Structure formats: structure tokens, C-alpha cells
């Protein structure tokens, strides 16, 4: 599948310059000053490295948004067990396509971030768990790792020091659930990708029951920039509690779909109207998903929100993986929600009864409504089912399946009621609908 176009703002972005200069090759990356900050980090104490990242306000960019430096600080310093760093490259949230740009274009920036993060938690082994479908990104990543070993950047004496670090690439098998960190760890250990109960959290008992940090590709790739230009510089690029830039995947009914590296806190309206060129065909915006398919949708009057974790949470949605999906006035939202629910039903690991059964019920109800067999009680039953899933599962996939249902029905209930009454729709034109022939 071809890559969407990569865009940034007039400042040129933070990681985009590395991607544009093909820093997946060691020579190019070294010409850009690559691995100099890794040398600096190896000469620092663990506490100093962690403190730099804490001051930068870098938050986890895989979806959870937890402060990265604080997460690193949870690794027990006195544990006799080996520590592990695991990079989550299992990019599978619908609407999201960003990590593979970094893997393929800023490969050595990712590896330098791995060295720094490993030093911060005193890990000597790192595993990169990459989506199985990413065949070409896997090849590029492994080639860069091989280059790094040959140059003495990885191995027994990292960059000429007595610090040892080995990096391994592990391909997943196409399971969405393995994007959840504990399911990922189970899969990495060779077991079924079933999430674990928490606590204990991975920082205490993770891979092979040892202290482990799991970070997203994008999160780790920004670490060398922070160490190079300073945490204060990075923090000022974003909002008060969420520093820097990040990659936003914009798809759907826009004139310029693509991946955009923009300052955290840029408004959704600016992203859609200025950077993505507005809604295609001159049509009106009907709804927008701001953070991947699991995030509750927003109405057109809500898009002046800043695209950071806290601002979206304050209005009942979430930034998640920053996968923005715009829908124009002709979109059938029942169809959109049916496809979304079908995905989560299919990807549920079935370990938890509320998720296994609840996602199946929602999928069946939405499919029946879309075929013209809906009933008004369906519109009330679906929130009840979704609320029965919320907070009652081992991992967040249950919540991810429930939140879109609750969000669509809260913001666009009249459309679902019209489907139930008339059996079919012409999106946005309720008066033109005709009763379905049933039987």
C-alpha cells in the first residue's frame, strides 16, 4: 500500500527533516549530527536522562498519553532482574498511519532514541515489536540495525563505551489486541496475545516477568531531539502539559489527506481547513473522529478544540493515536459505526465476557439496523450494552469498542432513531426517507 503524503507546517517540523533527508541510512544520519546526543546520554546518570525527558513534557504518543519520563522512573533501581525496553511498532489503530514514516525515514533517529531510553532504564536488550504486515518497514529497520552493529553503535561496546545493548526485531501476526502493551508482551514471549491483569504493571513485572518499559515508535523517536535542543525548547512547542510536535494522520473526506507533523495544540479546525484543504467537493463537515476509530466523534461546532490530550478529554473525546477521520454531510453514520463495531468484534481476544459478548451484540444490532430491520428499542439497548462493557474488561479494547457507540448515539441520536423508524436513510435528508419493506 503506498504511503500517504507527508506534510508539515512552515517551520519544517521536528522529525520531518530527517525523513526528507532519508536518515534511514547511517551515512546521512551521521551527516546530520546523528548519535552525538546518544554519546552525551551515555555519559549522564540515569536520573539526569529521565529528568530531561520529564521537563520536556513528552507524553506517550501511542494513545495513552502518559508522561514518558515519569513512566521510565517507575523502573525499580534495586531490582536484580534484567530490564527490558520494548518498542511498540504494531501500528493498527484504524485511521492511523504515522509510525511507519519514522521506521522507514528516520530509522536511525529511532535507534538513537532506543539507546537513550535504554540507558535511562538501564536496559541492555530492546525488542521492536512490529506489525507483521509492515514487510518493507521491517526490511529497512533491520538493515539500519545491521549498519549500527557494523559501525559499533550497537552491541557490546555502544559508541565506544562499556555499555552493551542488543536490539531485536520481532514481527507480529496481525492481531490488533497486540497493540495493548501486556498482550504485546505475551505475544513476544511466544504465547497467545491475551492482555494481563494489572497490577503488576510492566515497569515492575513485564517481559519474562522482569521490569519493562513499553514505548511507541513516535515517542522514542522524539527523544534525541529533546536531548539535542533541550527539554525547555521542546516543551514550548506544545501546550502546557503536552510538549512538542506530533504526527497527525488525516483521512476521510478532505482535499489533502495525509500525515501532518504539527505542534501539539494546533486546533482541529486549522488542521482540516488549512492543512488538509477543507472538505472535498465543497461539502459540509458532518462529523470527525479525532484520535483513531476508538475515539468518540465530534460535531462540526466542536472542531475549534486544541488537538492535545487534555483539551479533547475535556469535551468527552480523546486524542489517542491522532488518527483524524473527517466525514462529509452525505456520510451514513450508522454505516460508519457498524464498520467500526464490526472491527472491534472481530479483534476482541474474547478473554473477557463483557467484551466478547457485548461487541458481538452491538455488531449484530447495527448490521440488522443497516439492513432495514431496526427497532426503536435498539437505540436504547446499544448504550446499555456499551456501558456494560466500559470499565469491565482486563484491557482497554472493551472501552475502545464501547466509546464510539456511546459517542455516536450521544451526538447523532436522531439519525439512528430515523434508521430505526424508517429502515433506510439518505444521510442528512431525514424527510426523504421511506419505510423499508420488511418480511
N, C-alpha and C positions, 0 to 999 in steps of 0.2 A: 504494500500500500504506500503511495507517495506521501511525503511529508507535507503538511500544510505550510504555507509561507510563514517565515519568522519575521516579526516586526518589533520595533521598539519606539521610544519617544525621541525627541530631538537631542537629548543628552547622550544617546547611544547605548543606554542600558549599562548593566554591570557585567553580566556573563555573555551577552550577545557579541561583544567584540572578540572574545575567544572563539566563539562558534564560527563567526565570519572569517576568522583567520586560520581556520582548520587546525585548532590546537588539539586534535586527536593524534597528531604526530609529534613526537618528542622534540624534534629539532625546532619546530615552530613554537612550541610552548616554552622552550628554553630561551628562545629569542625574545619572548615577552616577559622574561624575568621569572620563569616558572621554577618552582621548588626552592626558591630563596626563602620564602616565609616558612616553609617546612623545616629548613635548617634552623631558622630562628626559633620555631616552636620546640624543636628537639633540645634546644639549649635552655628552655624555660622549665619551670616547675609545673607540675600538673595543675596546681591551684592557679597559677598565673594564666595558663591557657584557658581554663574554664572561666576565669573572671573576665577575660577579654570577650568571650562569646556571650556571657551574661549581659555585659554592658552594651552589646550591640543590639539587644532586643530581637535577636534572631529566634523565630518560632518554627516549630516543625511544619514543613510545607507539604507533607503527605496528606494532611487532612485534619489532624487532631489539633494542631496549633499550640502544642505545649512548648514552653520556653526551652530552647535547646541546651543552653549552658546549665540550667537547673537539672535537666534530665541527666546530663553527664555527671553532675555532682552526687547523684544517688548511688553511684557505684561504690561499694564498701572498700575502703582503702586497706583494711586489715584482713581481707579475705585471702586465704591461702590458695584458693582456686584460680585457674586461669581466667582472664577476662576476654570477652569477645566483642568485636564490632560487627554488626550485620547491616548491610545496606539494602533497603527495600527498593528494588527496581521492578517490582511486579505491578507496573502501571496498568490498571484495568478498570478504573472508575469510568463509566460511560460519560462522554463529553470531555475527557481529559487526554491531552496529548502533549506532554512537555518534557518528561524525563528523558525520552529518547533523543531529544535535541542535545541535551547535556552529555549523554552517554556517547553520542556519535560525533559531537562537535567540540565539546570542552572536556574531552575524556581525561586528559592529564590534570585539569583543574579538579575533577572529581577524585582522582588518585591522590593529589596533594592534600585535598580535604580529608581523605581517609587517613593519611599519615598523621595529620594534626589531631584528628579526632581520636585515633588510636593512642597517640601519646597522652591525650587528656584523660583517658580512662585506663592507661597502662595495659592496653591490649596488644598482643603480638600476633594475632590472627584475625583476619577480616574475611567475611563471606559476602559476596554480592549476589543476592537472590534476584535473578532477572526473569522477566516474563518469557515463557517458552516460545511465544510467537515472535519475539524480537530476535530473529535469526541474524540479520545484518548488524544490529547494535551489539549483539553478543560477540560477533567476529571482531568488530572494531575494538570493543572493550578488551578482549583477550589479547589482541595484537599490541595494544598500548601497555598492558600489564607485562607482556613479554619484553617489550622495549625497556620498561622500567627495571626489570630484573637484570637485563644485559648491561644497563648503564649503572648498576649499583644503587639505584634509587629504592628498590625493594629487596628484601632478602635478609641475610644475616647481619649485614652492616649497612643500615639505611643511611644513604647520603654520607658515607664515610664515618658514621658514628658506631657506637657499640649497641645501638638499638636495633632489634630484629623485628621484622614484620612480613608476614606472608599474606597474600591476597588471592582468594579463590573465587571463581565464577561458578554459580550453581543455577542451572536452568529449571524454572518451574514447569508445571504441567497444565497450565491454563485454567487454574481454579481462582475465581475472584476472591474466595474466602481467604486465600493465602496472602492477600494484601493486609489482613489483620496480623499484627506482629506475632502473637503467640501461635496462630495457625501456621504462619511462615516458619517459625522455629520448629514446630512439629514436622513440617514437610522437609525442612533442612536436615533433620535428624533421620529422615528416611521413613517417617510414619505418615499415617493419614493426616491431611491438613485440617484437623479439628482444633478450634481455639481452646485454650486452657482457662481454667478458673483463675481469677486474680483477686486478692494477692495469693502467692507472692508475685510481684511484678518482675519482668525480665531483668531489671537492673540488679535484683537480688538473686533471682534464680531463673535464668533464661536458657540459652543454648547449652545442651548437655548438663543442665542444672547448675550452670555457672553464671556469674554476673555478666550481663549482656546489655549492650545498647543497640537498639534498632532505630536507624535514621533513614529518612527518604533521600533519594539521589539529589534532588534540588537543594535540600537543606545543607548537605555536606559540601556541595559544590560552591556554596557561598562562603564557606569558612576561610579559604585562602584570601579572598578579597577583604574580609574583615580583618584578618591578621596583617594584611599588607597596608591598607589605608586607614586602619584604626576603627575601633568599635563606635566611637562617637560619630565619625563620618557616616558609617552605615546606619546608625540609629536615626540620624537626622533625615535620611532619605525617605523614611516611612512615617508612621504615626507614633503617638506617644508610647504605646505598648507593643508595637509591631514594626520593627525596623526594616529598612532596605527596600529592594525591588523584589518582584517575583514574576513567574511566568503565568499568564492567564490564557487559557485555551478558549477561543471564542468561535462557536459554531452555530448552526441553525440558519435562520432566515436573515442574514446580514450580507451586505455587499462585499465585505472583505473578511471572510473567515480566516482564521489563522491563529498562531501563538504569538502573544504580545508580552514582552518584558517591560513592565511599567512599575512606577513607585507604588508600594503598598499604600492604600488610602485613596488612590485615584477613584473618582466616582464611577459607578456603573453606567450612568448616562454618558459620561465622557468616553468611556470605552466603546459603547455601542454607537454613539452618534459621530464621534470624531475619529477614533482609530478604526473601528470596523465599518465606517461609512454609512451607518444607518440601516434601516430595514429595507431589504431589496424590493424592487418593484414599486417603491413609493408607498407601500402599505403601512398600516399602523401596527405598533407593537401590541401584542395581546398578553403575553406572559414571558417571563425569563427565569431560567434556573441559574442561580449564581455560583454554585460550587460543586458541580457534578450532579448526577441524577438523583442522589440521595438527599439533596438539599431542597427544602420547601420552596415553591416558586414565589416570585414577586409579581405584583401587578404593575402596569406602566407608571402609575403615580408614585411608586416606591423606588424608582431607579436612581434617585439622587443620593442614594446611600453610598458611603465610602466602602471600598472593597477591602476591608480588613476584618479580622476575626471578630473583634468586639462590636463593630458597627452593625454587621449583619446579624449577629446573635441578638442584639438589642431589638431588632424588628422581627424576630421569630424565624430567621433562616440561618444559614451558615456559609462560611467561605469554603470550607472543605479543601478540595483539590484545585479550586479555582477554575473549574470547567464550566464555562458560561454557555448556556444554550438559549438562544432567542427564538421566540415563536411569534409569527405574524397573526393578523386577525382571522385568517382562514384556517387556523390550526384547530383540529378537534382535540380538546384537552382530555376527553375520555380515552381517545386513541393513544395519546401520549402517556397517560397514566397506566393504561393497560400494558403497553410495551415495557414501561419501567417496572411494573409489578411482576410481569412475566419473567423479566431478567432476575429479579431477586428471588422469586420462587425457584427458578432453575439453579441459581447459585447458592441457595441455602445448603449448608452442610448437613442439615437435618438432625443435628445433635440435640437441639432444644425443641421441645414440643410446641411452645408458642410460635416460634419462627417457622418450623416445619409445616404445621397445620395452618397457621394464620396466613402465611404468604400464599399457600395453595387456595384458601378460601377467597382471598382478595383477587387472585388471578382468575378464578372461575367466575366470580361475580362480575368483574369488569368485562371479561370475554362475553358473558351472556348479555350484559347491557349493550355492548357494542354490536351484537348480532340482532338487537331489537327485542330481547326478552327481559328487559329490566323492569324492576318494580320500585315504587317509591320507598319501600322499606329498605331497599339496598343502600340508599343514600345515607340512612341512619345506621345500618348494620356495619358498613365499612369502617367508620370511625371507631365503633365499639371493638371491632376485630383489631384494628391498628393499635388502639390503646391497650388491648390485651397483650400485644407483643412488646410495646415500649417498656424498656427497663426490666424485662423479664427473661432476658437471654444472656448467655455467657459472654458473647461478643457484640459489637455494635452493628452487625449486619441486620439483626432484627429491627433495631431502631432505624437503620438506613432504609429498610423496606416500609416501615410504618410512617416515617416523616413525610414522604411525598404524598401519600394518601391523605393524611391529615391536612397537609398544606393545600393541596388542590381543592379539597372539599370545603375548606375554610374560605379560600379566596374566590373560588369559582363554583360555588354550590348550585347556583341557578342553572348552570349548563348541565350538570349531572342530573338535576331534577327534571330538566326538559328531556334529556335522553330517556329517563325512566318513564315519563308520561307518554312520549310520542314514539319511542322506539328507534328513532333515527334523528340525525341533525344535519343542518347546514351551518357550520360553525359561525357563530356571530349573528345569525339570522333566525332567531327563535320563531318568529311568526310564520316563516315559510316551511316549517317542519310539518310533516304529515304523519298520522298514526301508522305504525308498521302493521303489516298483515301477519297475524300470529296464528300458529296452529301447526 
